[in-house]
Amino acid sequence: MTTEELKVRYPHLFQTLEIVSTDNGMPFHEEITLPPFLVPSLALAENQASQLSDDEKEVIATGDDAAREDLVDRTGFVVLDDFLTEAFEGILSETFWRP
């Protein structure tokens, strides 16, 4: 799928990924190949991201550890936090961003 298709299908999650991208100077791939096993996690992460304010998305995407952990503890949005961690510095990093 293209980055634009990802943005349309998962707008709140994409907004959060875009914060990570901008904050770290990491450009998105134009084509993103998502493994099929990832689709349920994307749907859940989108649902959780949709419940956050723009400021909360900023915190979970780029906040310091204490602020992020406080937000995750308060909301219970562990799936979103884990997904963003894997996307930023884990196995999914190469899926979303160009080296």
Secondary structure, 3 states (H helix, E strand, C coil): CEHHHHHHHCHHHHHHHHHHHHHHCCCECCECCCCHHHHHHHHHHHHHHHCCCHHHHHHHHHCCHHHHHHHHHHHCCHHHHHHHHHHHHCCCHHHHECC
